[in-house]
């Protein structure tokens, strides 16, 4: 579940009041790749809903010849991932699928999607994860511990990073971060964690000592984060502040910004592909070089079929977009080339919120 939606739930506010043969491929797979059915393609993570209680993962091969609308359920005899599927991270031939509403991480083979284990202790609304030296580090937004509208009385002081031993798939310990814990990146033994809600700081955690170091001031409403060549690129906005991209040079923690004009306020997503930063405003996608100092106002593509852009990525010379839909029924994903020509439209699950690549 997106953190903005979590905020709305927490305050009890409701603001969110193809391929005809795709389903046949779920059970009739002719892919002869020895690693499994789900190599050389991309996953679409579908978070599910309050009513369905069912998150799913769709898969398409890169050439679009094979599609599975619900790869996990097909591979695991009807077992469910859990509610509000949030993130996938990888380690070797394993994929770790976080279901924040169920407080569980489903461990699967990334090529067959067969279940290996479920990590279901030590987690309270897990969000995003990274791997370093045989351990997983998973942010837990304990601020939103009570689903259904109740706000955590302790504020954000008990959010933490769960440390998980990947050899045993067991929760090992936790590192309190004393701020809302959301997006996470690991670089050179440090964890960098954004807070989209309550502070203007980027948290820094030393893995070796399991301690929180002096945070980096970046401004409020920080969300999407990418790292390239020793620089963190962090998108701020759209909630509570003017959109901009903050650049943090990790060697000395100095910052600079890429300014957004007022016309581009409300930027929602960002990704870096090759030497270009791609970002979205409403249902339009824009691109600039990593050395730019100002955002471009000329869109690469405006996806007129997308009412609420909910998932975004750029990879393999393509732009990937998804529409949230009504959070109750199946929605759509759209794949464009880098010049903005539509390549494919896919019918996926409920609330498609992200793309993950399995090349």
Secondary structure by P-SEA (a helix, b strand, c coil): ccaaaaaaaaacccccccccccccccccccccccccccccbbbbbbbccccccccbbbbbccccccccccaaaaaccccccccccccccccccbbbbbbccccbbbbcccccccccccccccccccccccccccbbbbbbcccccccccccccccccccbbbbbccccccccccccccccccbbbbcccbbbbbbcccccbbbbbbcccccccbbbbccccccbbbbcccbbbbbcccccccbbbbbbcccccccccccccccccccccccccccbbbbbcccbbbbbcccccccccccccccccccccccccccccbbbbbbbcccccccbbbbbccccccccccccccccccccccc
